[in-house]
C-alpha cells in the first residue's frame, strides 16, 4: 500500500520500491539481532547470579498459574 501511495504522489516507481524494501528490511530485521544480543547479555550476566535469591524465582512466581484463579 505504501508503494502505490508514494508513486501516486509522483515519485519514480523503481526508487520507491527500493526505498520501501530497504525500510522494511531495516525496521523489521535490524531489531532481531539487537534483541538476541541483549538477551545473550542478560543471560550471561544472570548465569553467575545465585538463583535462590535472584530474578528467576520471582519471574517463575509471577508466571506460574495462580491457585486463586482455579477456585
N, CA, C and O atoms as a printed pandas DataFrame, in Angstrom:
     atom_number atom_name residue_name chain_id  residue_number  x_coord  y_coord  z_coord
0              1         N          UNK        A               1    0.814   -1.185    0.000
1              2        CA          UNK        A               1    0.000    0.000    0.000
2              3         C          UNK        A               1    0.868    1.263    0.000
3              4         O          UNK        A               1    0.453    2.313   -0.492
4              5         N          UNK        A               2    2.068    1.147    0.554
5              6        CA          UNK        A               2    2.937    2.311    0.616
6              7         C          UNK        A               2    3.502    2.657   -0.766
7              8         O          UNK        A               2    3.607    3.832   -1.117
8              9         N          UNK        A               3    3.862    1.649   -1.538
9             10        CA          UNK        A               3    4.446    1.901   -2.861
10            11         C          UNK        A               3    3.454    2.623   -3.777
11            12         O          UNK        A               3    3.817    3.639   -4.371
12            13         N          UNK        A               4    2.209    2.134   -3.916
13            14        CA          UNK        A               4    1.288    2.869   -4.787
14            15         C          UNK        A               4    1.003    4.295   -4.309
15            16         O          UNK        A               4    0.798    5.196   -5.122
16            17         N          UNK        A               5    0.991    4.493   -3.006
17            18        CA          UNK        A               5    0.753    5.834   -2.477
18            19         C          UNK        A               5    1.887    6.772   -2.857
19            20         O          UNK        A               5    1.648    7.888   -3.318
20            21         N          UNK        A               6    3.117    6.321   -2.664
21            22        CA          UNK        A               6    4.269    7.171   -2.995
22            23         C          UNK        A               6    4.385    7.397   -4.499
23            24         O          UNK        A               6    4.761    8.485   -4.935
24            25         N          UNK        A               7    4.065    6.375   -5.293
25            26        CA          UNK        A               7    4.097    6.537   -6.748
26            27         C          UNK        A               7    2.988    7.497   -7.178
27            28         O          UNK        A               7    3.168    8.286   -8.106
28            29         N          UNK        A               8    1.856    7.427   -6.508
29            30        CA          UNK        A               8    0.748    8.330   -6.818
30            31         C          UNK        A               8    1.088    9.795   -6.578
31            32         O          UNK        A               8    0.507   10.678   -7.209
32            33         N          UNK        A               9    2.017   10.057   -5.676
33            34        CA          UNK        A               9    2.457   11.426   -5.434
34            35         C          UNK        A               9    3.544   11.877   -6.403
35            36         O          UNK        A               9    4.099   12.966   -6.256
36            37         N          UNK        A              10    3.850   11.031   -7.403
37            38        CA          UNK        A              10    4.762   11.460   -8.461
38            39         C          UNK        A              10    6.190   10.976   -8.343
39            40         O          UNK        A              10    7.056   11.437   -9.087
40            41         N          UNK        A              11    6.460   10.059   -7.430
41            42        CA          UNK        A              11    7.822    9.539   -7.288
42            43         C          UNK        A              11    8.038    8.384   -8.264
43            44         O          UNK        A              11    7.091    7.664   -8.583
44            45         N          UNK        A              12    9.274    8.195   -8.743
45            46        CA          UNK        A              12    9.548    7.084   -9.661
46            47         C          UNK        A              12    9.354    5.725   -8.959
47            48         O          UNK        A              12    9.787    5.530   -7.822
48            49         N          UNK        A              13    8.705    4.810   -9.654
49            50        CA          UNK        A              13    8.348    3.517   -9.067
50            51         C          UNK        A              13    9.580    2.719   -8.633
51            52         O          UNK        A              13    9.548    2.069   -7.588
52            53         N          UNK        A              14   10.656    2.753   -9.409
53            54        CA          UNK        A              14   11.837    1.960   -9.064
54            55         C          UNK        A              14   12.506    2.491   -7.795
55            56         O          UNK        A              14   12.950    1.712   -6.951
56            57         N          UNK        A              15   12.573    3.801   -7.664
57            58        CA          UNK        A              15   13.185    4.399   -6.478
58            59         C          UNK        A              15   12.326    4.118   -5.253
59            60         O          UNK        A              15   12.844    3.811   -4.179
60            61         N          UNK        A              16   11.018    4.224   -5.419
61            62        CA          UNK        A              16   10.099    3.974   -4.311
62            63         C          UNK        A              16   10.188    2.518   -3.863
63            64         O          UNK        A              16   10.220    2.242   -2.664
64            65         N          UNK        A              17   10.228    1.587   -4.814
65            66        CA          UNK        A              17   10.289    0.171   -4.470
66            67         C          UNK        A              17   11.558   -0.157   -3.683
67            68         O          UNK        A              17   11.500   -0.872   -2.682
68            69         N          UNK        A              18   12.682    0.352   -4.123
69            70        CA          UNK        A              18   13.937    0.109   -3.414
70            71         C          UNK        A              18   13.897    0.738   -2.027
71            72         O          UNK        A              18   14.332    0.128   -1.050
72            73         N          UNK        A              19   13.383    1.940   -1.944
73            74        CA          UNK        A              19   13.308    2.619   -0.652
74            75         C          UNK        A              19   12.388    1.910    0.329
75            76         O          UNK        A              19   12.725    1.779    1.506
76            77         N          UNK        A              20   11.239    1.453   -0.132
77            78        CA          UNK        A              20   10.293    0.763    0.747
78            79         C          UNK        A              20   10.859   -0.580    1.196
79            80         O          UNK        A              20   10.749   -0.931    2.371
80            81         N          UNK        A              21   11.455   -1.330    0.288
81            82        CA          UNK        A              21   12.044   -2.624    0.662
82            83         C          UNK        A              21   13.186   -2.417    1.653
83            84         O          UNK        A              21   13.303   -3.165    2.624
84            85         N          UNK        A              22   14.022   -1.418    1.419
85            86        CA          UNK        A              22   15.123   -1.143    2.349
86            87         C          UNK        A              22   14.581   -0.743    3.724
87            88         O          UNK        A              22   15.095   -1.191    4.749
88            89         N          UNK        A              23   13.561    0.084    3.743
89            90        CA          UNK        A              23   12.958    0.488    5.021
90            91         C          UNK        A              23   12.380   -0.711    5.754
91            92         O          UNK        A              23   12.577   -0.859    6.960
92            93         N          UNK        A              24   11.672   -1.558    5.037
93            94        CA          UNK        A              24   11.075   -2.745    5.671
94            95         C          UNK        A              24   12.155   -3.681    6.218
95            96         O          UNK        A              24   12.009   -4.218    7.316
96            97         N          UNK        A              25   13.222   -3.874    5.471
97            98        CA          UNK        A              25   14.304   -4.744    5.947
98            99         C          UNK        A              25   14.940   -4.188    7.214
99           100         O          UNK        A              25   15.183   -4.928    8.168
100          101         N          UNK        A              26   15.207   -2.896    7.226
101          102        CA          UNK        A              26   15.856   -2.284    8.383
102          103         C          UNK        A              26   14.915   -2.273    9.587
103          104         O          UNK        A              26   15.324   -2.612   10.697
104          105         N          UNK        A              27   13.667   -1.887    9.373
105          106        CA          UNK        A              27   12.751   -1.749   10.504
106          107         C          UNK        A              27   12.324   -3.090   11.074
107          108         O          UNK        A              27   11.965   -3.163   12.249
108          109         N          UNK        A              28   12.352   -4.160   10.276
109          110        CA          UNK        A              28   11.942   -5.475   10.773
110          111         C          UNK        A              28   13.132   -6.323   11.211
111          112         O          UNK        A              28   13.118   -6.881   12.308
112          113         N          UNK        A              29   14.155   -6.428   10.375
113          114        CA          UNK        A              29   15.240   -7.366   10.637
114          115         C          UNK        A              29   16.326   -6.818   11.551
115          116         O          UNK        A              29   16.975   -7.602   12.244
116          117         N          UNK        A              30   16.551   -5.519   11.586
117          118        CA          UNK        A              30   17.616   -4.964   12.414
118          119         C          UNK        A              30   17.365   -5.144   13.912
119          120         O          UNK        A              30   18.320   -5.418   14.639
120          121         N          UNK        A              31   16.138   -5.007   14.412
121          122        CA          UNK        A              31   15.924   -5.221   15.854
122          123         C          UNK        A              31   16.106   -6.671   16.303
123          124         O          UNK        A              31   16.352   -6.914   17.484
124          125         N          UNK        A              32   15.993   -7.624   15.404
125          126        CA          UNK        A              32   16.122   -9.030   15.789
126          127         C          UNK        A              32   17.535   -9.343   16.294
127          128         O          UNK        A              32   17.659   -9.878   17.396
128          129         N          UNK        A              33   18.615   -9.037   15.547
129          130        CA          UNK        A              33   19.949   -9.304   16.097
130          131         C          UNK        A              33   20.243   -8.472   17.344
131          132         O          UNK        A              33   20.929   -8.941   18.253
132          133         N          UNK        A              34   19.733   -7.248   17.393
133          134        CA          UNK        A              34   19.947   -6.425   18.585
134          135         C          UNK        A              34   19.265   -7.061   19.794
135          136         O          UNK        A              34   19.836   -7.087   20.884
136          137         N          UNK        A              35   18.063   -7.568   19.611
137          138        CA          UNK        A              35   17.351   -8.238   20.693
138          139         C          UNK        A              35   18.030   -9.526   21.123
139          140         O          UNK        A              35   18.101   -9.822   22.316
140          141         N          UNK        A              36   18.527  -10.291   20.171
141          142        CA          UNK        A              36   19.252  -11.514   20.508
142          143         C          UNK        A              36   20.527  -11.196   21.286
143          144         O          UNK        A              36   20.878  -11.898   22.233
144          145         N          UNK        A              37   21.207  -10.139   20.879
145          146        CA          UNK        A              37   22.406   -9.727   21.605
146          147         C          UNK        A              37   22.090   -9.292   23.027
147          148         O          UNK        A              37   22.816   -9.632   23.961
148          149         N          UNK        A              38   21.004   -8.536   23.192
149          150        CA          UNK        A              38   20.607   -8.102   24.531
150          151         C          UNK        A              38   20.194   -9.300   25.383
151          152         O          UNK        A              38   20.529   -9.364   26.565
152          153         N          UNK        A              39   19.478  -10.237   24.797
153          154        CA          UNK        A              39   19.075  -11.445   25.517
154          155         C          UNK        A              39   20.305  -12.242   25.960
155          156         O          UNK        A              39   20.368  -12.712   27.096
156          157         N          UNK        A              40   21.272  -12.390   25.066
157          158        CA          UNK        A              40   22.500  -13.101   25.415
158          159         C          UNK        A              40   23.268  -12.405   26.527
159          160         O          UNK        A              40   23.822  -13.066   27.406
160          161         N          UNK        A              41   23.307  -11.083   26.497
161          162        CA          UNK        A              41   23.985  -10.322   27.540
162          163         C          UNK        A              41   23.302  -10.522   28.896
163          164         O          UNK        A              41   23.975  -10.714   29.909
164          165         N          UNK        A              42   21.984  -10.479   28.915
165          166        CA          UNK        A              42   21.254  -10.675   30.168
166          167         C          UNK        A              42   21.459  -12.102   30.683
167          168         O          UNK        A              42   21.674  -12.302   31.879
168          169         N          UNK        A              43   21.396  -13.074   29.809
169          170        CA          UNK        A              43   21.606  -14.465   30.229
170          171         C          UNK        A              43   23.014  -14.666   30.781
171          172         O          UNK        A              43   23.205  -15.373   31.770
172          173         N          UNK        A              44   23.997  -14.039   30.136
173          174        CA          UNK        A              44   25.371  -14.183   30.610
174          175         C          UNK        A              44   25.542  -13.537   31.981
175          176         O          UNK        A              44   26.227  -14.082   32.846
176          177         N          UNK        A              45   24.926  -12.385   32.177
177          178        CA          UNK        A              45   25.033  -11.716   33.472
178          179         C          UNK        A              45   24.288  -12.469   34.560
179          180         O          UNK        A              45   24.721  -12.467   35.712
180          181         N          UNK        A              46   23.179  -13.112   34.223
181          182        CA          UNK        A              46   22.409  -13.860   35.212
182          183         C          UNK        A              46   22.991  -15.247   35.485
183          184         O          UNK        A              46   22.612  -15.891   36.463
184          185         N          UNK        A              47   23.893  -15.706   34.645
185          186        CA          UNK        A              47   24.431  -17.055   34.841
186          187         C          UNK        A              47   25.262  -17.155   36.116
187          188         O          UNK        A              47   25.362  -18.239   36.691
188          189         N          UNK        A              48   25.856  -16.063   36.571
189          190        CA          UNK        A              48   26.650  -16.087   37.791
190          191         C          UNK        A              48   25.874  -15.681   39.027
191          192         O          UNK        A              48   26.433  -15.630   40.122
192          193         N          UNK        A              49   24.582  -15.388   38.865
193          194        CA          UNK        A              49   23.764  -14.933   39.986
194          195         C          UNK        A              49   23.210  -16.139   40.731
195          196         O          UNK        A              49   22.816  -17.137   40.126
196          197         N          UNK        A              50   23.187  -16.029   42.054
197          198        CA          UNK        A              50   22.595  -17.085   42.871
198          199         C          UNK        A              50   21.094  -17.113   42.611
199          200         O          UNK        A              50   20.389  -16.157   42.936
200          201         N          UNK        A              51   20.603  -18.204   42.026
201          202        CA          UNK        A              51   19.201  -18.270   41.632
202          203         C          UNK        A              51   18.243  -18.407   42.798
203          204         O          UNK        A              51   17.040  -18.213   42.623
204          205         N          UNK        A              52   18.736  -18.736   43.980
205          206        CA          UNK        A              52   17.822  -18.884   45.110
206          207         C          UNK        A              52   17.271  -17.546   45.570
207          208         O          UNK        A              52   16.188  -17.490   46.153
208          209         N          UNK        A              53   18.002  -16.467   45.317
209          210        CA          UNK        A              53   17.535  -15.152   45.731
210          211         C          UNK        A              53   17.549  -14.161   44.569
211          212         O          UNK        A              53   17.467  -12.951   44.781
212          213         N          UNK        A              54   17.652  -14.669   43.354
213          214        CA          UNK        A              54   17.787  -13.779   42.205
214          215         C          UNK        A              54   16.473  -13.466   41.533
215          216         O          UNK        A              54   15.406  -13.508   42.147
216          217         N          UNK        A              55   16.576  -13.154   40.272
217          218        CA          UNK        A              55   15.437  -12.713   39.497
218          219         C          UNK        A              55   14.586  -13.881   39.026
219          220         O          UNK        A              55   13.365  -13.757   38.929
220          221         N          UNK        A              56   15.200  -14.991   38.738
221          222        CA          UNK        A              56   14.459  -16.112   38.142
222          223         C          UNK        A              56   13.350  -16.663   39.031
223          224         O          UNK        A              56   12.281  -16.977   38.507
224          225         N          UNK        A              57   13.537  -16.801   40.346
225          226        CA          UNK        A              57   12.400  -17.260   41.158
226          227         C          UNK        A              57   11.225  -16.284   41.145
227          228         O          UNK        A              57   10.069  -16.704   41.191
228          229         N          UNK        A              58   11.511  -15.017   41.083
229          230        CA          UNK        A              58   10.445  -14.012   41.030
230          231         C          UNK        A              58    9.687  -14.131   39.717
231          232         O          UNK        A              58    8.457  -14.077   39.701
232          233         N          UNK        A              59   10.411  -14.292   38.621
233          234        CA          UNK        A              59    9.770  -14.451   37.322
234          235         C          UNK        A              59    8.945  -15.729   37.307
235          236         O          UNK        A              59    7.824  -15.734   36.797
236          237         N          UNK        A              60    9.481  -16.810   37.859
237          238        CA          UNK        A              60    8.732  -18.063   37.898
238          239         C          UNK        A              60    7.465  -17.923   38.728
239          240         O          UNK        A              60    6.419  -18.468   38.375
240          241         N          UNK        A              61    7.559  -17.197   39.823
241          242        CA          UNK        A              61    6.384  -16.989   40.668
242          243         C          UNK        A              61    5.328  -16.149   39.956
243          244         O          UNK        A              61    4.131  -16.412   40.079
244          245         N          UNK        A              62    5.769  -15.149   39.222
245          246        CA          UNK        A              62    4.832  -14.273   38.528
246          247         C          UNK        A              62    4.165  -14.961   37.345
247          248         O          UNK        A              62    3.025  -14.647   37.005
248          249         N          UNK        A              63    4.865  -15.893   36.720
249          250        CA          UNK        A              63    4.316  -16.553   35.541
250          251         C          UNK        A              63    3.621  -17.866   35.864
251          252         O          UNK        A              63    2.982  -18.447   34.987
252          253         N          UNK        A              64    3.727  -18.351   37.100
253          254        CA          UNK        A              64    3.075  -19.607   37.473
254          255         C          UNK        A              64    1.565  -19.386   37.565
255          256         O          UNK        A              64    1.113  -18.300   37.927
256          257         N          UNK        A              65    0.791  -20.420   37.237
257          258        CA          UNK        A              65   -0.648  -20.298   37.369
258          259         C          UNK        A              65   -1.026  -20.106   38.841
259          260         O          UNK        A              65   -0.466  -20.752   39.726
260          261         N          UNK        A              66   -1.951  -19.241   39.078
261          262        CA          UNK        A              66   -2.360  -18.932   40.432
262          263         C          UNK        A              66   -3.448  -19.882   40.902
263          264         O          UNK        A              66   -4.362  -20.213   40.146
264          265         N          UNK        A              67   -3.349  -20.322   42.159
265          266        CA          UNK        A              67   -4.352  -21.206   42.719
266          267         C          UNK        A              67   -5.656  -20.444   42.972
267          268         O          UNK        A              67   -6.728  -21.048   42.997
268          269         N          UNK        A              68   -5.572  -19.135   43.158
269          270        CA          UNK        A              68   -6.767  -18.331   43.409
270          271         C          UNK        A              68   -7.682  -18.299   42.179
271          272         O          UNK        A              68   -8.903  -18.208   42.314
272          273         N          UNK        A              69   -7.097  -18.373   40.993
273          274        CA          UNK        A              69   -7.894  -18.326   39.787
274          275         C          UNK        A              69   -8.661  -19.625   39.546
275          276         O          UNK        A              69   -9.689  -19.630   38.870
276          277         N          UNK        A              70   -8.159  -20.713   40.098
277          278        CA          UNK        A              70   -8.798  -22.010   39.888
278          279         C          UNK        A              70  -10.046  -22.184   40.730
279          280         O          UNK        A              70  -10.876  -23.039   40.419
280          281         N          UNK        A              71  -10.203  -21.411   41.772
281          282        CA          UNK        A              71  -11.345  -21.606   42.677
282          283         C          UNK        A              71  -12.600  -21.003   42.136
283          284         O          UNK        A              71  -13.648  -21.081   42.777
